[in-house]
């Protein structure tokens, strides 16, 4: 089992940057794939990015590819989401989640953080 806590959200202007952190506690952090998801008001939760167990494999949703970068450091049980060139449509609650397998569907992730709000103003 793993517990996840997100931080780093806040208010940014369009074109700006934010870095989200996902700190994990519990056993065997390196055995979990970590995904970042987001949910805007009135919309379904959607995948943003995933990073594999070792950090060498990544996946990005088309809407964020080239602007966001996911990275993980198993030595300190942390995953980051660097978000550059932010757009108002990036406004959402961002969640990190853990899965034993490499998945892109929210339903396949068993462990979730509480979420952190990101608001991008135009």
N, C-alpha and C positions, 0 to 999 in steps of 0.2 A: 504494500500500500504506500501511496505517496501523497503528501499534502502540498498544495501549491498556493503561493501568494503573489499576486501581481502588484506592481507599483510603477510609477512614472507617468501616469496619465495626467491630463490637464488641458489647458487652453493654449492653442497655437493659432497663428495666422496662416492663411493660405500661403504655400511656398516654404513654410517653416519646417522645423524638425522636432521630433520627440523620440526618446528612447524608453521603451517599456522593458521592465525586468520581470522575470518569473522565477521566484526563489522556491526551491523544493526542499522538503524535509521528508524523512522516512528512509526506507532501505532501498538500495539498488537503483538509484536514480538513473544510472547508465543503461538500465535495461528497458527504459521507456522511450518511446517516440514522443516528442513534445510538439503540440500544435498551438498556434495562435488562431483564435476565431474572433469574430466581431458580430455584434447585433445592434442594428439601428432601430429606433422606435418604429413599430409597425411592420418590421421586416423579420425574416427568419435569420437564425444564426448562420453565418457563413464562414468558410475556411479562409484564412488569410495566408498562412504559411505553416510548413512543418519542417522539422529537422530530425534526422535519423539518430539512432542510439549513439553513434560516435561523433556526430556532427558533420560528417562528410557529405551526407545526402540531404538536399533541401528541395522543397516544393513551394511555389508561389502561385497564388491566384492571379489571373490575368490582370485584374484591376490594380494590383500593387506591384507587379513585376517591374523591376528596374528602379523602383522607388524605395522599397522596403528590403531590409536584410535581416535574416534570422541567424543567430549564432548561439552556440551552447558551450559551457565550460563545466565539464563533469567534475573537475577538481573542487569547484565550489557550488555545485548543484544549482547552477543558474543558466537560464536561457534569456536572451535579449531579442528584442525586435526594434531595430533602428528604422525609424520612419522619416523619410526625407520627402521634399516636394509635396507636402501635405495639401490635400484638397478638402473643401467643405464636405464632399461625399464620403470622406474617411471618418466623419463623426459617428461615433458608436461607442458602446461598451465593449472593451476588448478583454477576452478571456484566454488564459493558457490552460491547456489540458494535456493529459498523459494517456498514452495507449501502449499496449505491449506490441502492437503491430503497426505497420506503416499504413495509415488510413487518412482519408480526407473528409470523411463524413462525421459530423458531430456525434451522431448516435454510437459511433465506434470508440469513443473516448470515455473511459470509466471514471477518471478523476479530473476535477475542475477546480480552478480558483474562483474567487468571489467576483472578479472583474474589476476593471479600472476604466473610468470614463475618459474618452478623448473627444475634445470639441475643437473643430477647426473653423475659424471665422473667415469670411470672405473679405 
